[in-house]
Amino acid sequence: MELSIVIPSHSRPDLLTLCLASVRDCAPPGTEVIVVDDGSRDAAVAHAAGAFAGVKVVRRPRAGGFCVAANAGIAAASGTVIELLNDDAEVTPGWADAALRWFADPRLSAVAPLVLQNDPARRAGGLPPLIDTAGDEYDMGGFARKRGHGTRWDASGERPTGSPPAPHPVWGASACAAFYRADALRAAGGFPEDFGAYFEDVDLSFRLRRGGGEIVFEPGSVVWHRVSGSYGRRPSRRTLERQSCNEERVFWRNVRGRELARHLPRHAAVLAGKALRRWQEGVLLPWFLGRVRAAVTAVS
């Protein structure tokens, strides 16, 4: 399998440098590495990528968001397998080989690696890392969740809560580090550019699955992720609104026909529960506005 790695990046050349250094040290020979500079100021991302030999740079004149940047990189990629990798992620030795072996099965569309939270405090203290995601799950009531998120991972093989220690079929893969069969990814239409960012990988997983593709979690493919490193741990109200909008749009775009009729009561209950929780968190307004935007988009 020929591997292309696509790394969208906008404003953190410092994190991108760490990401590219790990790829340089760990990627299989012949791996194509593409950095998409999504309108960074003074082309800072392009300059950071230029310090690494062989890295291709796709420069966008203005920021379009993760989906637009990812699709630009996908269009430029030549590999039979494409990994989307966040600029705040770092790969480990053997991460690619463990994932690529699965693509010998033509039924497979994507591989979800084991993504661990890159928490310097825990690592310095010698504590076992916490899982960011071991693949995605989707509840037909209208919400996605990361498998195993926040649970402890023991590299010696001890079974952490919510995450099997062996490869396992999963519903979806998080685009922070997911591997995709290039043909399946393009046939599914890539990432939905009007989403900008957030829940775009959930929407894509729906389309891959409708196309007959299977998705597997591979714990031998380990990626460290500085969770929210690119955007900060405290999302803005605008970000919260976009997240709410995209989450709702995923439901209405993908739950159809008889499934829609069957799951609407659960979806109403989910919305009520989420509204209560957002009110308790003090962010009900942006959450509500996001849902209204999704409704307007669905009607139009």
BAFI-3210 file (N, C-alpha, C; in Angstrom, 3 decimals, decimal comma, padded with zeros to 6 digits):
// residues 300
n [1|2|3|4|5|6|7|8|9|10|11|12|13|14|15|16|17|18|19|20|21|22|23|24|25|26|27|28|29|30|31|32|33|34|35|36|37|38|39|40|41|42|43|44|45|46|47|48|49|50|51|52|53|54|55|56|57|58|59|60|61|62|63|64|65|66|67|68|69|70|71|72|73|74|75|76|77|78|79|80|81|82|83|84|85|86|87|88|89|90|91|92|93|94|95|96|97|98|99|100|101|102|103|104|105|106|107|108|109|110|111|112|113|114|115|116|117|118|119|120|121|122|123|124|125|126|127|128|129|130|131|132|133|134|135|136|137|138|139|140|141|142|143|144|145|146|147|148|149|150|151|152|153|154|155|156|157|158|159|160|161|162|163|164|165|166|167|168|169|170|171|172|173|174|175|176|177|178|179|180|181|182|183|184|185|186|187|188|189|190|191|192|193|194|195|196|197|198|199|200|201|202|203|204|205|206|207|208|209|210|211|212|213|214|215|216|217|218|219|220|221|222|223|224|225|226|227|228|229|230|231|232|233|234|235|236|237|238|239|240|241|242|243|244|245|246|247|248|249|250|251|252|253|254|255|256|257|258|259|260|261|262|263|264|265|266|267|268|269|270|271|272|273|274|275|276|277|278|279|280|281|282|283|284|285|286|287|288|289|290|291|292|293|294|295|296|297|298|299|300]
n.u [000,830|000,531|001,207|-000,229|000,063|-001,956|-001,904|-003,670|-003,235|-003,302|-002,650|-000,648|002,376|004,363|003,414|002,985|005,608|006,566|004,865|005,592|008,240|007,947|006,673|008,645|010,571|009,278|007,686|006,912|009,270|009,068|006,674|004,258|004,039|001,881|001,340|-001,208|-001,431|-003,561|-004,256|-002,478|-001,067|001,293|002,268|003,228|002,868|003,530|006,236|007,252|006,772|008,431|010,918|011,348|012,579|011,251|008,572|005,426|003,734|000,587|-000,716|-003,176|-004,874|-006,555|-008,125|-010,115|-011,116|-011,122|-012,294|-012,276|-009,523|-008,600|-009,793|-008,480|-005,903|-006,401|-007,106|-004,634|-003,182|-001,487|-001,403|-002,570|-003,712|-004,854|-003,921|-005,466|-004,157|-003,958|-002,398|-001,585|-000,860|001,244|003,059|003,992|006,640|006,032|003,346|002,066|002,456|001,021|-001,594|-001,834|-001,769|-004,341|-005,674|-005,363|-007,619|-010,293|-012,789|-012,493|-012,721|-011,662|-009,326|-009,154|-006,846|-005,225|-005,594|-003,917|-004,070|-001,955|-000,645|001,432|001,859|000,913|002,599|005,116|004,847|004,894|002,512|-000,044|-001,140|-004,118|-006,888|-007,710|-009,263|-010,571|-011,605|-014,838|-018,214|-021,729|-024,818|-028,118|-029,951|-028,863|-026,208|-022,634|-019,792|-016,521|-014,885|-013,839|-012,871|-010,997|-010,390|-008,015|-005,020|-003,012|000,049|001,159|-000,751|-002,941|-006,441|-008,201|-011,014|-013,783|-012,376|-011,246|-008,375|-007,524|-007,567|-010,622|-013,891|-015,377|-017,688|-016,979|-014,262|-012,021|-011,085|-008,793|-006,611|-007,123|-006,948|-007,697|-009,056|-008,137|-009,706|-012,273|-012,669|-012,749|-014,896|-016,938|-017,159|-015,452|-014,748|-017,430|-017,611|-019,098|-019,417|-017,193|-015,599|-015,624|-017,481|-017,401|-016,056|-017,719|-019,977|-018,755|-018,101|-020,639|-021,255|-019,241|-019,919|-022,470|-021,693|-020,870|-018,497|-016,166|-014,969|-012,224|-010,766|-007,427|-005,241|-002,493|-001,555|-000,419|-001,030|-000,143|-001,960|-002,346|-004,857|-007,208|-005,157|-004,623|-006,623|-007,228|-008,361|-010,699|-013,441|-014,727|-017,805|-018,755|-017,545|-018,799|-021,402|-021,112|-020,335|-022,669|-024,502|-023,415|-023,486|-026,234|-026,901|-025,656|-027,357|-029,830|-029,014|-028,315|-029,886|-032,580|-035,793|-037,534|-035,894|-035,573|-038,189|-038,380|-036,401|-036,869|-038,349|-036,415|-034,435|-035,608|-035,663|-032,935|-032,178|-033,555|-032,246|-029,628|-030,062|-030,706|-028,296|-026,509|-027,614|-027,035|-024,314|-024,030|-024,046|-026,219|-027,393|-025,580|-025,588|-028,318|-028,709|-027,088|-028,522|-030,802|-029,726|-029,014|-031,544|-032,601|-030,849|-031,470|-034,089|-033,780]
n.v [-001,190|002,212|005,082|008,193|011,080|013,528|016,719|019,152|022,581|025,601|027,729|027,013|026,645|025,764|023,431|021,929|021,510|019,691|017,569|016,926|016,200|013,804|012,245|012,207|010,654|008,222|007,301|004,957|004,087|006,036|007,269|009,695|013,027|015,595|018,890|021,111|024,408|026,352|029,152|030,516|033,135|035,235|033,055|031,181|028,494|027,176|027,857|026,547|023,883|023,735|023,332|020,665|018,060|016,947|017,248|018,073|021,089|022,502|025,485|027,582|030,606|031,833|031,119|028,232|026,391|023,146|021,048|021,997|022,389|019,777|018,392|019,634|018,665|015,917|015,871|016,366|014,154|011,058|008,488|005,094|004,721|007,092|009,056|011,200|013,656|015,438|018,605|018,843|016,384|013,503|010,879|007,368|004,851|002,296|002,787|003,262|000,899|-000,987|-000,171|-000,129|-002,793|-003,751|-002,936|-004,760|-006,221|-005,918|-005,037|-003,166|000,202|002,134|002,787|003,100|004,453|003,919|006,589|008,552|010,755|013,440|014,382|016,331|016,537|014,124|012,321|013,153|012,535|009,814|008,463|006,243|006,819|008,580|007,642|009,262|008,671|005,584|004,912|005,775|005,995|005,925|007,079|006,470|008,243|010,663|011,523|011,525|009,752|009,370|006,330|004,881|007,259|009,214|007,121|004,920|003,825|000,999|000,176|-002,320|-004,112|-004,448|-004,512|-001,649|000,195|000,108|-000,121|-002,413|-004,601|-005,664|-005,636|-004,451|-004,299|-001,127|001,650|004,137|006,399|008,727|011,759|012,967|011,372|009,354|006,565|006,155|004,305|005,390|005,391|004,789|006,931|009,116|008,332|008,548|011,238|012,795|015,199|017,099|020,241|022,460|022,124|023,112|022,584|020,005|017,230|016,432|014,118|012,177|012,407|011,645|008,973|007,827|007,912|006,328|003,867|003,483|003,032|000,460|-000,029|-001,158|-000,518|-000,492|-000,724|-000,294|-001,075|-001,275|000,767|003,649|006,929|010,077|012,753|016,159|017,197|019,414|021,137|022,777|024,693|025,413|024,725|025,792|026,280|028,852|030,792|030,919|028,674|026,664|026,985|026,240|023,562|022,493|022,945|021,383|018,807|018,366|018,531|016,264|014,219|014,750|014,638|011,999|010,075|008,422|007,910|005,036|004,598|007,179|007,799|005,889|006,639|009,252|009,899|009,200|010,974|013,428|013,187|013,108|015,705|017,211|016,387|017,263|020,020|020,665|020,024|021,829|024,212|024,034|024,213|026,776|027,519|027,501|029,226|029,493|026,776|026,355|028,189|027,030|024,673|025,802|026,965|024,613|023,565|025,517|025,232|022,628|022,913|024,725]
n.w [000,000|-000,848|000,946|001,713|003,654|004,928|006,207|007,494|008,352|010,197|012,108|013,903|013,644|015,341|016,615|014,320|013,456|015,386|014,830|012,148|012,541|013,947|012,006|010,032|011,354|011,752|009,628|006,978|004,335|001,364|001,867|001,150|002,082|002,794|003,471|004,176|003,959|005,446|004,763|006,523|008,575|007,070|005,729|007,560|008,216|005,819|005,672|007,930|007,220|005,035|006,072|006,193|004,364|001,277|001,901|000,668|-000,049|000,028|-000,612|000,580|-000,141|001,695|004,856|005,044|006,730|008,414|006,817|004,127|003,787|004,243|002,084|-000,019|000,346|000,007|-002,688|-003,805|-003,162|-003,859|-002,938|-002,297|000,109|002,427|005,092|007,353|009,357|012,313|012,994|015,588|016,458|017,092|015,694|016,172|016,232|013,858|013,671|011,214|009,655|011,164|010,724|007,903|007,041|007,183|004,942|002,967|002,857|000,801|001,586|003,511|004,527|006,233|008,910|012,362|014,442|017,671|019,648|021,850|024,650|024,681|027,285|028,960|031,748|032,885|031,592|032,475|035,128|035,107|034,823|033,526|030,185|029,044|027,039|024,024|021,717|020,591|018,145|016,761|018,019|017,242|018,290|017,427|018,278|017,825|018,474|018,647|019,964|021,403|021,515|024,519|025,533|027,753|029,456|031,054|029,509|029,275|028,234|028,509|027,952|029,531|029,953|029,307|030,556|028,424|026,050|023,792|023,882|021,541|017,896|016,486|015,101|014,425|014,633|013,464|012,497|013,921|012,457|013,306|013,103|011,243|008,960|005,540|002,812|-000,310|-002,691|-001,698|000,007|-001,769|-003,382|-001,565|-001,369|000,118|002,721|004,204|003,052|003,805|006,481|007,741|010,291|012,809|013,651|011,061|010,376|011,409|009,775|007,375|008,005|008,087|005,332|004,212|005,319|004,227|001,672|001,806|003,100|005,623|008,964|011,153|014,411|015,350|017,744|017,707|016,213|017,130|018,149|019,402|020,786|021,174|022,720|021,471|020,983|018,797|018,840|021,416|024,792|025,797|024,185|022,012|022,033|019,460|018,344|019,862|018,949|016,266|016,587|017,738|015,672|013,548|014,644|014,826|012,133|011,082|011,958|010,568|007,923|007,562|008,867|007,814|006,128|007,186|009,368|010,362|011,259|013,256|015,075|015,832|018,282|020,244|019,488|020,106|022,888|023,396|022,589|024,517|026,848|026,277|026,095|028,756|030,000|028,750|029,625|032,350|032,163|031,350|028,686|027,038|025,093|022,731|022,015|021,447|019,332|017,428|016,870|015,748|013,452|012,119|011,602|009,891|007,749|006,963|006,039|003,960]
ca.u [000,000|001,245|000,595|-000,126|-000,369|-002,431|-001,901|-004,151|-002,682|-003,678|-002,046|000,287|003,574|005,163|002,919|003,228|007,013|006,658|004,159|006,393|009,438|007,574|006,421|009,963|011,288|008,522|006,906|007,548|009,925|008,206|005,432|004,022|003,568|001,314|000,849|-002,077|-001,376|-004,914|-004,275|-001,781|-000,518|002,667|002,634|004,045|002,764|004,317|007,656|007,591|006,811|009,555|012,145|011,430|012,815|010,286|007,185|004,712|002,898|-000,527|-000,948|-004,457|-004,704|-007,338|-008,568|-011,415|-011,517|-010,524|-012,817|-011,769|-008,091|-008,427|-010,130|-007,400|-004,817|-006,836|-007,028|-003,232|-002,538|-001,367|-001,358|-003,765|-004,263|-004,624|-004,166|-005,646|-003,438|-003,974|-001,062|-001,236|-000,660|002,571|002,965|004,973|007,188|005,161|001,931|001,522|002,437|-000,064|-002,865|-001,852|-001,981|-005,769|-006,216|-005,332|-009,017|-010,957|-014,015|-012,161|-012,646|-010,928|-008,748|-009,059|-005,727|-005,355|-005,136|-003,718|-003,965|-000,578|-000,703|002,800|001,881|000,794|003,787|006,221|004,615|004,938|001,164|-000,519|-001,863|-005,548|-007,297|-008,527|-010,278|-010,272|-012,674|-016,063|-019,521|-022,827|-026,127|-029,092|-030,684|-028,297|-024,947|-021,447|-018,866|-015,248|-014,776|-012,770|-012,328|-010,745|-010,025|-006,577|-004,451|-001,794|000,747|001,526|-001,819|-004,077|-007,659|-008,808|-012,469|-014,379|-011,538|-010,664|-006,940|-007,246|-008,311|-012,050|-014,717|-015,966|-018,637|-016,337|-012,879|-011,818|-010,190|-007,544|-005,506|-007,705|-006,481|-008,812|-008,769|-008,291|-010,835|-013,514|-012,772|-013,179|-016,236|-017,879|-017,260|-014,560|-015,344|-018,455|-016,912|-019,926|-019,311|-016,039|-014,913|-016,426|-018,441|-017,265|-015,638|-018,898|-020,746|-018,025|-018,235|-021,949|-021,222|-018,400|-020,673|-023,522|-021,047|-020,492|-017,177|-016,015|-014,000|-011,673|-009,857|-006,146|-004,495|-001,057|-001,253|-000,535|-000,800|-000,318|-002,731|-002,514|-006,285|-007,543|-003,942|-004,651|-007,662|-007,404|-009,257|-011,952|-013,979|-015,495|-019,240|-018,931|-017,197|-019,870|-022,540|-020,813|-020,383|-024,069|-025,116|-022,950|-023,978|-027,638|-026,950|-025,303|-028,559|-030,824|-028,434|-027,978|-030,923|-033,583|-036,868|-038,085|-035,000|-035,875|-039,425|-038,146|-035,475|-037,243|-038,624|-035,153|-033,721|-036,227|-035,196|-031,519|-032,133|-033,981|-031,160|-028,505|-030,439|-030,567|-026,872|-025,901|-028,093|-026,252|-022,950|-024,052|-023,813|-027,446|-027,687|-024,899|-026,072|-029,641|-028,551|-026,548|-029,605|-031,666|-029,011|-029,134|-032,916|-032,732|-030,094|-032,202|-035,264|-033,346]
ca.v [000,000|003,484|005,943|009,658|011,699|014,887|017,451|020,537|023,406|027,006|028,779|026,501|026,055|025,112|022,065|021,268|021,093|018,460|016,535|016,521|015,506|012,423|011,576|011,992|009,600|006,967|006,902|003,984|004,687|006,339|007,922|011,052|013,900|016,823|019,875|022,122|025,685|026,890|030,607|030,992|034,487|035,304|031,712|030,578|027,034|026,750|027,997|025,472|022,634|023,785|022,916|019,200|017,624|016,069|017,550|018,895|022,103|023,083|026,775|028,217|032,045|032,224|029,980|027,672|025,423|021,819|020,242|022,537|022,106|018,333|018,006|020,098|017,695|014,658|016,041|016,358|012,919|010,005|007,179|004,260|004,959|008,470|009,328|012,572|013,790|016,787|019,167|018,726|014,965|012,953|009,452|006,533|003,811|001,189|003,172|003,155|-000,497|-001,684|000,199|-000,412|-004,215|-004,024|-002,572|-005,922|-006,647|-004,910|-004,544|-002,167|001,581|003,026|002,245|004,052|004,114|004,235|007,966|008,813|012,163|013,847|015,230|016,367|016,346|012,690|011,637|013,495|011,858|008,377|007,903|005,693|007,830|008,449|007,514|010,284|007,927|004,259|004,813|006,509|005,352|006,842|006,721|006,915|009,376|011,888|012,036|010,686|009,771|008,701|005,107|004,827|008,586|009,526|005,954|004,673|002,823|000,384|-000,365|-003,707|-004,956|-004,512|-004,054|-000,454|000,229|000,647|-000,219|-003,745|-004,560|-006,268|-005,005|-004,644|-003,447|000,042|002,380|005,198|006,763|010,154|012,284|013,521|010,502|008,186|006,071|005,881|003,834|006,603|005,268|004,863|008,297|009,988|007,917|009,051|012,684|013,518|015,848|018,092|021,513|023,454|021,916|023,843|021,643|019,369|016,199|016,115|012,725|011,358|012,427|010,829|007,561|007,408|007,700|005,159|002,677|003,297|002,489|-000,933|-000,116|-001,521|000,294|-001,280|-000,089|-000,993|-000,523|-001,252|002,031|004,579|008,348|010,995|013,920|017,262|017,435|020,831|021,938|023,771|025,699|025,748|023,823|026,468|026,729|030,088|030,606|030,660|027,270|025,864|027,057|025,426|022,158|022,135|022,926|020,244|017,571|018,212|018,296|014,862|013,404|014,957|014,260|010,583|009,193|008,637|006,953|004,347|004,824|008,499|007,696|005,071|007,241|010,626|010,080|009,202|012,211|014,489|013,015|013,511|017,163|017,729|016,151|018,144|021,391|020,797|020,023|023,090|025,252|023,891|024,648|028,200|027,731|027,095|030,070|029,065|025,447|026,515|028,860|026,036|023,786|026,585|027,047|023,314|023,437|026,401|024,608|021,436|023,372|025,361]
ca.w [000,000|-000,875|001,959|001,697|004,903|004,700|007,475|007,410|009,430|010,012|012,928|014,907|013,047|016,376|016,741|013,041|013,436|016,178|014,076|010,997|013,025|014,266|010,729|009,415|012,059|011,905|008,459|006,073|003,168|000,234|002,277|000,655|003,157|002,234|004,438|003,581|004,667|005,297|004,897|007,724|008,480|006,562|005,262|008,620|008,125|004,663|006,018|008,864|006,458|004,117|006,751|006,136|002,987|000,640|002,254|-000,299|000,571|-000,715|000,037|000,313|000,126|002,877|005,653|004,693|007,730|008,310|005,709|002,864|003,729|004,100|000,711|-000,892|000,476|-000,598|-004,136|-004,211|-002,717|-004,867|-002,307|-002,283|001,443|002,866|006,512|007,797|010,618|012,879|013,208|017,001|016,734|016,831|015,429|016,869|015,352|013,496|013,640|009,856|009,233|011,858|010,083|006,467|006,754|007,092|003,632|002,079|002,767|-000,039|002,216|004,519|004,058|007,131|010,139|013,464|015,328|019,089|019,844|023,272|025,004|024,937|028,477|029,493|033,206|033,160|031,100|033,372|036,402|034,936|034,893|032,246|029,404|028,860|025,646|023,383|020,976|020,044|017,167|017,085|018,103|016,966|018,816|016,444|018,825|017,271|019,022|018,490|021,101|021,195|022,301|025,502|025,833|029,152|030,242|031,131|028,614|029,782|027,070|028,744|027,447|030,444|029,285|029,887|030,461|027,199|024,856|023,684|023,629|020,242|016,800|016,693|014,229|015,076|013,784|012,698|012,813|014,122|011,419|013,846|012,699|010,579|007,665|004,631|001,457|-001,115|-003,613|-000,926|000,510|-002,862|-003,806|-000,561|-001,513|001,013|003,890|003,836|003,218|004,487|007,927|008,277|011,174|013,859|013,252|009,641|010,255|011,685|008,529|006,412|008,379|007,609|003,884|003,955|005,685|003,228|000,484|002,044|003,703|007,023|009,698|012,241|015,365|015,442|018,883|017,449|015,532|018,258|017,849|020,534|020,352|022,126|022,517|021,309|020,963|017,723|019,028|022,827|025,515|026,108|022,888|021,994|021,813|018,034|018,133|020,453|018,047|015,081|016,989|017,908|014,341|012,763|015,252|014,422|010,690|010,833|012,149|009,516|006,632|007,455|009,411|006,777|005,902|008,346|010,500|010,910|012,022|014,443|016,029|016,183|019,716|020,996|019,173|020,911|024,262|023,420|022,539|025,815|027,788|025,956|026,451|030,207|030,341|028,300|030,540|033,577|031,859|031,023|027,250|026,346|023,936|021,507|021,658|020,837|018,045|016,505|016,442|014,856|012,164|011,457|011,113|008,733|006,652|006,500|005,300|002,719]
c.u [000,877|000,501|000,848|-000,657|-000,724|-002,585|-002,399|-003,610|-002,974|-002,828|-001,051|001,501|004,456|004,732|003,150|004,662|007,207|006,001|005,027|007,668|009,115|007,305|007,734|010,662|010,599|007,828|007,641|008,230|008,919|006,893|005,375|003,431|003,136|000,810|000,006|-002,037|-002,708|-004,940|-003,586|-001,187|000,950|003,184|003,509|004,027|003,611|005,812|008,086|007,698|008,020|010,872|012,349|011,511|011,694|008,832|006,573|003,815|001,832|-000,915|-002,290|-004,354|-005,480|-007,863|-009,961|-011,943|-010,977|-010,994|-012,275|-010,284|-007,838|-008,718|-009,082|-006,216|-005,149|-006,729|-005,588|-002,529|-002,547|-001,400|-002,659|-004,457|-003,885|-004,898|-004,358|-005,020|-003,498|-002,559|-000,644|-001,107|000,787|002,448|004,095|005,495|006,186|003,688|001,309|001,419|001,278|-001,407|-002,928|-002,152|-003,459|-006,333|-006,006|-006,723|-009,787|-012,245|-013,745|-012,036|-011,769|-010,397|-008,654|-007,888|-006,083|-004,755|-005,106|-003,566|-002,519|-000,583|000,677|002,856|001,798|002,053|004,980|006,086|004,640|003,590|000,763|-001,293|-003,357|-005,858|-008,041|-009,638|-009,728|-011,326|-013,908|-017,254|-020,575|-024,116|-027,174|-030,059|-030,076|-027,046|-023,844|-020,607|-017,597|-015,191|-013,590|-012,250|-012,192|-010,394|-008,529|-006,162|-003,150|-001,111|001,157|000,430|-002,992|-005,295|-008,204|-010,316|-012,900|-013,526|-010,907|-009,184|-006,556|-007,990|-009,780|-012,829|-015,331|-016,883|-017,937|-014,925|-012,771|-010,768|-008,949|-006,353|-005,979|-007,021|-007,706|-008,295|-009,086|-009,506|-012,165|-013,746|-013,282|-014,584|-017,304|-018,015|-016,361|-015,309|-016,338|-017,953|-017,757|-019,979|-018,198|-015,159|-015,920|-017,529|-018,367|-016,856|-016,786|-019,770|-020,079|-018,166|-019,591|-021,884|-020,344|-019,163|-021,819|-022,958|-020,566|-019,152|-017,224|-014,891|-013,521|-010,783|-008,598|-005,316|-002,987|-000,606|-001,492|-000,146|-001,037|-000,978|-002,801|-003,944|-006,588|-006,312|-003,964|-005,583|-007,867|-008,473|-010,586|-012,532|-014,777|-016,967|-019,527|-018,617|-018,276|-021,106|-022,318|-020,875|-021,829|-024,766|-024,714|-023,433|-025,424|-027,744|-026,599|-026,534|-029,497|-030,302|-028,378|-029,001|-032,175|-034,694|-037,413|-037,213|-035,299|-037,133|-039,201|-037,332|-035,847|-037,586|-037,351|-034,375|-034,291|-035,761|-033,734|-031,403|-032,533|-032,881|-029,974|-028,824|-030,273|-029,105|-026,202|-026,370|-027,297|-024,821|-022,870|-023,832|-025,049|-027,667|-026,920|-025,317|-027,412|-029,528|-027,981|-027,617|-030,554|-031,011|-029,117|-030,520|-033,126|-032,029|-030,857|-033,395|-034,867|-032,646]
c.v [001,258|004,465|007,415|010,166|013,143|015,582|018,868|021,342|024,870|027,982|028,285|025,842|025,356|023,660|021,276|020,750|019,799|017,296|016,016|015,804|014,049|011,629|011,262|010,787|008,243|006,471|005,862|004,694|004,913|007,000|009,347|011,884|015,230|017,695|020,889|023,354|026,381|028,382|031,131|032,379|034,436|033,945|030,978|029,057|026,519|026,824|026,886|024,139|022,578|023,381|021,404|018,757|016,715|016,341|018,461|019,881|022,559|024,354|027,350|029,700|032,521|030,980|029,525|026,699|024,039|021,069|020,701|022,198|020,614|017,889|018,479|019,139|016,362|014,736|015,952|015,036|011,858|008,610|006,414|004,317|006,374|008,557|010,822|012,685|015,233|017,294|019,128|017,269|014,581|011,444|008,703|005,466|002,680|001,537|002,968|001,696|-001,257|-001,400|-000,264|-001,877|-004,542|-003,783|-003,655|-006,511|-005,587|-004,364|-003,370|-000,771|002,464|002,255|003,374|003,643|004,363|005,624|008,246|010,308|012,486|014,878|015,242|016,092|014,856|011,949|011,908|012,771|010,346|007,701|007,310|006,754|007,547|008,377|008,769|009,602|006,585|003,944|005,546|005,573|006,390|006,266|007,296|007,953|010,705|012,407|011,004|010,767|009,013|007,466|005,198|006,165|008,797|008,340|005,683|003,598|002,319|-000,310|-001,817|-004,668|-005,097|-003,883|-002,805|-000,468|000,818|000,524|-001,600|-003,670|-005,133|-005,504|-005,389|-003,780|-002,305|000,753|003,400|005,469|008,278|010,675|012,950|012,659|009,291|007,870|005,731|005,263|004,994|006,531|005,403|006,277|009,243|009,629|008,426|010,567|013,486|014,127|016,928|019,513|022,566|023,235|022,783|022,911|021,170|018,496|015,860|014,659|011,763|011,268|011,556|009,347|007,015|007,047|006,516|003,870|002,410|002,723|001,066|-001,114|-000,504|-000,697|-000,512|-000,407|-000,929|-000,396|-000,514|-000,011|003,150|005,991|009,140|012,276|014,944|017,765|018,922|021,722|023,041|024,929|026,115|024,887|024,468|027,025|028,010|029,786|030,313|029,198|026,355|025,852|026,192|023,944|021,672|022,004|021,677|018,912|017,310|017,909|016,855|013,977|013,529|014,586|012,736|009,615|009,424|007,587|006,358|004,520|006,161|008,434|006,923|005,793|008,670|010,801|010,095|010,489|013,380|014,409|013,442|015,028|017,769|017,558|017,057|019,594|021,623|020,878|021,326|024,260|025,214|024,371|026,127|028,505|027,327|027,900|029,633|027,660|025,547|027,154|027,904|025,102|024,519|026,701|025,746|023,133|024,289|025,798|023,424|021,841|023,945|024,360]
c.w [000,000|000,018|001,659|003,028|004,610|006,048|007,228|008,595|009,140|010,811|013,972|014,250|014,069|016,562|015,462|012,965|014,222|015,446|012,933|011,414|013,349|012,985|010,033|010,039|011,988|010,649|007,617|004,903|002,040|000,594|001,731|001,796|002,547|003,374|003,688|004,466|004,429|005,620|006,128|007,496|008,076|006,109|006,271|008,555|006,971|004,956|006,967|008,138|005,534|004,744|006,691|004,681|002,506|000,978|001,203|000,447|-000,421|000,021|-000,395|000,694|001,346|003,577|005,236|005,718|007,431|007,068|004,362|002,714|003,532|002,672|-000,290|-000,835|-000,155|-002,123|-004,640|-003,921|-003,809|-004,270|-002,425|-000,919|001,855|004,361|006,699|009,174|011,089|013,091|014,674|017,432|016,441|016,715|016,136|015,912|015,118|013,396|012,264|009,409|009,874|011,210|008,637|006,158|006,569|005,697|002,576|001,913|001,983|000,562|003,147|003,914|004,942|008,332|011,158|014,343|016,795|019,304|021,345|023,517|025,377|026,063|029,129|030,993|033,552|032,726|032,010|034,709|036,302|035,006|033,541|031,485|029,381|027,373|025,203|022,598|020,514|018,991|017,658|017,215|017,749|017,510|017,871|016,997|018,413|017,935|018,838|019,754|020,735|022,094|023,252|025,962|027,345|030,022|030,110|030,129|029,200|028,612|027,260|028,288|028,375|029,784|029,972|029,681|029,118|025,964|024,777|023,351|022,272|019,150|016,858|015,711|015,026|014,091|012,896|013,173|012,931|013,149|011,984|013,442|011,900|009,252|006,810|003,338|000,509|-002,032|-002,878|-000,416|-000,569|-003,346|-002,845|-000,607|-000,598|002,185|003,460|004,102|003,921|005,996|008,521|009,081|012,214|013,280|011,766|009,442|010,552|010,430|007,474|006,730|007,955|006,127|003,497|004,241|004,692|001,931|000,663|002,709|005,168|007,643|010,898|013,125|015,481|016,585|018,697|016,705|016,538|017,838|019,129|020,037|021,477|021,963|022,555|021,296|019,924|018,030|020,475|023,477|025,856|024,816|023,031|021,790|020,340|017,714|018,682|019,554|016,813|015,428|017,100|016,553|013,570|013,330|014,826|012,929|010,348|010,937|010,954|008,136|006,443|008,026|008,572|006,825|007,181|009,586|011,166|011,778|013,322|015,507|016,434|017,664|020,557|020,727|019,974|022,361|024,403|023,423|023,880|026,853|027,542|026,328|027,948|030,611|029,927|029,160|031,838|033,382|031,506|029,559|026,445|025,067|022,693|021,062|020,922|019,461|016,999|015,985|015,486|013,481|011,403|010,866|009,866|007,519|006,081|005,649|003,955|001,802]
res [m|e|l|s|i|v|i|p|s|h|s|r|p|d|l|l|t|l|c|l|a|s|v|r|d|c|a|p|p|g|t|e|v|i|v|v|d|d|g|s|r|d|a|a|v|a|h|a|a|g|a|f|a|g|v|k|v|v|r|r|p|r|a|g|g|f|c|v|a|a|n|a|g|i|a|a|a|s|g|t|v|i|e|l|l|n|d|d|a|e|v|t|p|g|w|a|d|a|a|l|r|w|f|a|d|p|r|l|s|a|v|a|p|l|v|l|q|n|d|p|a|r|r|a|g|g|l|p|p|l|i|d|t|a|g|d|e|y|d|m|g|g|f|a|r|k|r|g|h|g|t|r|w|d|a|s|g|e|r|p|t|g|s|p|p|a|p|h|p|v|w|g|a|s|a|c|a|a|f|y|r|a|d|a|l|r|a|a|g|g|f|p|e|d|f|g|a|y|f|e|d|v|d|l|s|f|r|l|r|r|g|g|g|e|i|v|f|e|p|g|s|v|v|w|h|r|v|s|g|s|y|g|r|r|p|s|r|r|t|l|e|r|q|s|c|n|e|e|r|v|f|w|r|n|v|r|g|r|e|l|a|r|h|l|p|r|h|a|a|v|l|a|g|k|a|l|r|r|w|q|e|g|v|l|l|p|w|f|l|g|r|v|r|a|a|v|t|a|v|s]
***
